[in-house]
Amino acid sequence: MNILIVGGSGFLGRELARQAWADGHAVTATFATRAGDLPGIRWLPLDLRRGEEIAPTLGKARPDVVINAAYRKADWATTAEGAICLAMAAARHGSRLVHVSSDAVFSGSDVHYGESAVPDPVTPYGAAKAAAETAIRLFAPAAVIARTSLIIGDGGSVHEAFVHDLAAGRRHGVLFTDDVRCPVHVADLARAILELAASGHAGVCHLAGSDAVSRHELGVLIADRDGLDVAMLTAGSRAGTGFPGALDVRLDSTRTQRSLRTTLRGARDFLRRES
């Protein structure tokens, strides 16, 4: 396949590009500010906030599949409007679309969410993601909307960096015991997205890990794997603090997992320290 990865210089985008190229696909990846350094990848500049750049980029890449892994949490123009413009352009070009969405589309009032759950976001980022999902389902009904959760790697994610900073005393903060998600490993997520890209799936799919863990438990797992001082990780409750966003959101990925060869491991599995 000829694959265009929008947001290819980001954490997930980079892993998607690496795996797709290793699988023998022709890969073009976009960047907003700085090109990546992966070998074999064609890099093109693209800022989704500038809609006039989208069609020319697709014209240069001529992709069979477009994977949108780009986002800016505080930027409606990228996360909502840019994603919608990209979906419409992909449809005009006859390209299959896989759009990466987020568990932030949910409020946490129901805790457990399957693919048929209706978004009810409580943050601007969640609202932007939900708006993009709604428009994509209208304008590109054959597209895959892949909702995921916290993305963890082998040391490269923002969540892991935060835990390292806490453990080293470089930052101060609390890891909440009542803030629960279903973290996924970036390699598993990228592999699952590429599977969906090559399949006939359409609509919403959930791609989250199989373990629901709190932010504090996640921090402890990262610290234990990396040999950090767990005693430096302060536990606390987020309820009543005024921090925005849902508390407990657990994506149910059972239906999608049944159709995938890739196993979406839980955090207690992929963060287990090797003896």
C-alpha positions as CSV (number, residue, x, y, z in Angstrom):
1,M,0.0,0.0,0.0
2,N,0.9,3.6,-0.4
3,I,0.3,5.1,3.0
4,L,0.2,8.8,4.1
5,I,0.6,9.3,7.9
6,V,-0.5,12.7,9.0
7,G,1.3,13.7,12.1
8,G,4.2,11.3,11.3
9,S,6.7,13.1,13.5
10,G,4.7,12.5,16.7
11,F,5.0,9.6,19.1
12,L,2.3,7.4,17.5
13,G,2.9,8.7,14.0
14,R,6.6,7.8,14.1
15,E,5.8,4.2,15.2
16,L,3.2,3.9,12.4
17,A,5.8,5.1,9.9
18,R,8.4,2.7,11.2
19,Q,6.2,-0.3,11.1
20,A,4.6,0.5,7.8
21,W,8.0,0.9,6.1
22,A,9.3,-2.3,7.7
23,D,6.3,-4.1,6.3
24,G,7.2,-3.0,2.8
25,H,4.7,-0.2,2.2
26,A,5.5,3.1,0.5
27,V,5.3,5.6,3.3
28,T,4.8,9.4,3.2
29,A,4.6,11.2,6.6
30,T,3.8,14.8,7.3
31,F,5.2,17.1,9.9
32,A,4.1,20.5,11.2
33,T,7.4,21.9,12.3
34,R,10.3,19.4,11.9
35,A,10.7,16.3,9.7
36,G,11.4,13.0,11.3
37,D,14.6,11.1,10.8
38,L,13.4,7.6,9.9
39,P,15.0,6.0,6.9
40,G,12.9,5.2,3.9
41,I,10.2,7.7,4.7
42,R,9.2,10.6,2.4
43,W,8.5,13.7,4.6
44,L,6.2,16.5,3.6
45,P,5.2,19.6,5.5
46,L,1.6,19.9,6.5
47,D,-0.2,22.0,9.1
48,L,-3.8,21.0,9.4
49,R,-4.7,24.5,10.5
50,R,-4.1,25.6,7.0
51,G,-6.7,23.8,5.0
52,E,-5.3,24.9,1.7
53,E,-2.3,22.7,2.2
54,I,-4.3,19.4,2.5
55,A,-5.3,18.8,-1.1
56,P,-1.8,19.5,-2.6
57,T,-0.3,17.2,0.0
58,L,-2.6,14.3,-0.9
59,G,-1.9,15.1,-4.6
60,K,1.8,14.7,-4.0
61,A,1.5,11.5,-1.9
62,R,-1.3,9.8,-3.9
63,P,-2.1,7.5,-1.0
64,D,-4.2,4.4,-0.9
65,V,-4.6,5.0,2.8
66,V,-4.5,8.1,5.0
67,I,-3.9,7.7,8.7
68,N,-4.6,10.8,10.8
69,A,-2.5,10.7,14.0
70,A,-2.1,14.5,14.3
71,Y,-3.5,16.4,17.2
72,R,-3.0,19.5,19.3
73,K,-4.9,19.3,22.6
74,A,-5.7,23.0,22.9
75,D,-6.3,23.6,19.2
76,W,-9.8,23.2,17.7
77,A,-8.4,24.2,14.3
78,T,-6.2,21.1,14.2
79,T,-8.1,18.5,16.2
80,A,-11.6,19.2,14.8
81,E,-11.6,21.4,11.6
82,G,-8.3,20.1,10.2
83,A,-9.3,16.5,10.8
84,I,-12.6,17.1,9.0
85,C,-11.0,18.9,6.1
86,L,-8.5,16.0,5.8
87,A,-11.4,13.4,5.8
88,M,-13.2,15.3,3.0
89,A,-10.0,15.6,1.0
90,A,-9.3,11.9,1.4
91,A,-12.8,11.0,0.2
92,R,-12.3,13.2,-2.9
93,H,-9.0,11.4,-3.6
94,G,-10.6,8.0,-3.1
95,S,-8.2,7.2,-0.2
96,R,-9.2,5.0,2.7
97,L,-9.1,6.9,6.0
98,V,-8.2,5.8,9.5
99,H,-8.7,8.6,12.0
100,V,-7.2,8.3,15.5
101,S,-9.6,9.5,18.2
102,S,-9.5,9.4,22.0
103,D,-11.3,8.3,25.1
104,A,-11.6,12.0,25.9
105,V,-14.9,12.0,23.9
106,F,-16.5,10.5,27.1
107,S,-17.4,12.1,30.4
108,G,-16.8,9.0,32.6
109,S,-20.3,8.9,33.9
110,D,-20.8,5.4,32.5
111,V,-17.2,4.2,33.2
112,H,-17.3,1.3,30.7
113,Y,-17.7,2.3,27.0
114,G,-18.2,0.2,24.0
115,E,-18.0,1.3,20.4
116,S,-21.7,2.2,20.2
117,A,-21.5,4.6,23.2
118,V,-22.5,8.2,22.3
119,P,-19.8,10.8,23.0
120,D,-20.5,13.2,25.9
121,P,-17.2,15.1,26.2
122,V,-16.5,17.4,29.1
123,T,-13.3,19.1,27.9
124,P,-12.5,21.3,24.8
125,Y,-10.2,18.5,23.6
126,G,-12.8,15.9,23.9
127,A,-15.4,18.2,22.2
128,A,-13.0,18.7,19.3
129,K,-12.4,14.9,18.9
130,A,-16.2,14.3,19.1
131,A,-16.9,16.9,16.5
132,A,-14.3,15.3,14.2
133,E,-15.8,11.9,14.7
134,T,-19.3,13.1,13.9
135,A,-18.3,14.8,10.7
136,I,-16.1,12.0,9.5
137,R,-19.0,9.5,10.0
138,L,-21.1,11.7,7.7
139,F,-18.5,12.7,5.1
140,A,-16.5,9.5,5.0
141,P,-18.7,6.6,6.2
142,A,-16.2,4.0,5.0
143,A,-13.5,5.4,7.3
144,V,-12.3,3.8,10.5
145,I,-12.5,5.9,13.7
146,A,-10.0,4.3,16.1
147,R,-10.5,5.5,19.6
148,T,-7.6,4.8,22.0
149,S,-6.4,5.7,25.5
150,L,-3.1,6.7,27.1
151,I,-0.2,5.7,24.8
152,I,2.9,4.2,26.4
153,G,6.1,3.0,24.9
154,D,9.5,1.8,26.0
155,G,10.5,5.2,27.4
156,G,9.4,7.7,24.8
157,S,5.9,8.8,25.9
158,V,5.0,12.0,27.8
159,H,3.6,9.8,30.5
160,E,6.8,7.9,31.1
161,A,8.8,11.2,31.0
162,F,6.6,12.7,33.7
163,V,7.1,9.7,35.9
164,H,10.9,9.9,35.4
165,D,10.8,13.6,36.3
166,L,8.8,12.9,39.5
167,A,11.1,10.1,40.6
168,A,14.2,12.2,40.0
169,G,12.7,15.2,41.8
170,R,12.8,17.4,38.7
171,R,9.1,18.0,39.0
172,H,6.5,18.0,41.7
173,G,3.1,16.5,41.3
174,V,0.6,13.9,42.3
175,L,-0.4,10.7,40.5
176,F,-4.1,10.2,41.1
177,T,-5.5,6.9,42.4
178,D,-9.0,7.6,41.1
179,D,-8.1,8.7,37.5
180,V,-8.4,5.5,35.5
181,R,-7.7,4.6,31.9
182,C,-6.8,1.6,29.7
183,P,-3.2,2.4,28.5
184,V,-2.0,0.8,25.3
185,H,1.5,0.2,24.1
186,V,2.4,2.3,21.0
187,A,3.7,-0.7,19.1
188,D,0.5,-2.7,19.7
189,L,-1.6,0.4,18.7
190,A,0.3,1.1,15.5
191,R,0.1,-2.6,14.5
192,A,-3.6,-2.7,15.1
193,I,-4.2,0.6,13.1
194,L,-2.2,-0.8,10.2
195,E,-4.3,-4.0,10.3
196,L,-7.5,-1.9,10.2
197,A,-6.1,0.2,7.4
198,A,-5.7,-3.0,5.3
199,S,-9.1,-4.4,6.2
200,G,-12.7,-3.7,5.3
201,H,-13.6,-2.3,8.7
202,A,-15.6,0.9,8.9
203,G,-16.9,3.0,11.7
204,V,-15.8,3.2,15.3
205,C,-13.2,0.7,16.7
206,H,-11.7,0.8,20.2
207,L,-8.0,0.1,20.5
208,A,-7.1,0.3,24.2
209,G,-5.2,-2.0,26.5
210,S,-6.9,-4.8,28.4
211,D,-6.0,-3.4,31.9
212,A,-7.8,-0.5,33.6
213,V,-5.2,1.2,35.8
214,S,-5.1,4.4,37.8
215,R,-2.5,7.1,37.0
216,H,-0.7,6.1,40.2
217,E,-0.6,2.4,39.4
218,L,0.6,3.3,35.9
219,G,3.4,5.4,37.4
220,V,4.4,2.6,39.8
221,L,4.5,0.1,36.9
222,I,6.7,2.5,34.9
223,A,9.0,3.1,37.9
224,D,9.3,-0.5,38.7
225,R,10.2,-1.4,35.1
226,D,12.8,1.3,34.9
227,G,14.3,0.9,38.3
228,L,13.1,4.3,39.7
229,D,12.4,5.2,43.3
230,V,8.7,4.5,43.7
231,A,8.7,6.4,47.0
232,M,9.0,9.6,45.1
233,L,5.6,9.1,43.4
234,T,3.0,10.8,45.5
235,A,-0.5,9.3,45.4
236,G,-3.6,11.4,45.8
237,S,-7.3,11.7,44.8
238,R,-8.3,13.9,41.9
239,A,-12.0,14.1,43.0
240,G,-12.7,17.6,44.3
241,T,-9.5,19.2,43.0
242,G,-11.2,21.0,40.2
243,F,-9.0,19.4,37.5
244,P,-11.0,19.2,34.3
245,G,-11.8,16.0,32.5
246,A,-13.3,12.6,33.2
247,L,-12.2,10.5,36.1
248,D,-12.8,6.9,35.1
249,V,-13.0,6.0,31.4
250,R,-12.6,2.4,30.3
251,L,-12.7,1.7,26.6
252,D,-14.1,-1.8,25.9
253,S,-12.0,-3.1,23.0
254,T,-13.5,-6.7,23.1
255,R,-15.3,-6.5,19.8
256,T,-12.5,-5.0,17.8
257,Q,-9.9,-7.3,19.4
258,R,-11.8,-10.4,18.2
259,S,-11.1,-9.3,14.6
260,L,-7.4,-8.5,15.0
261,R,-4.3,-10.6,14.9
262,T,-2.6,-8.0,17.1
263,T,-3.1,-8.4,20.8
264,L,-3.7,-5.2,22.6
265,R,-1.8,-6.0,25.8
266,G,-2.6,-4.5,29.2
267,A,-0.3,-2.2,31.1
268,R,0.4,-4.8,33.7
269,D,1.7,-7.0,30.9
270,F,3.8,-4.7,28.7
271,L,5.2,-2.8,31.7
272,R,6.2,-6.0,33.6
273,R,9.9,-5.9,34.5
274,E,11.9,-8.7,32.9
275,S,13.8,-10.8,35.3
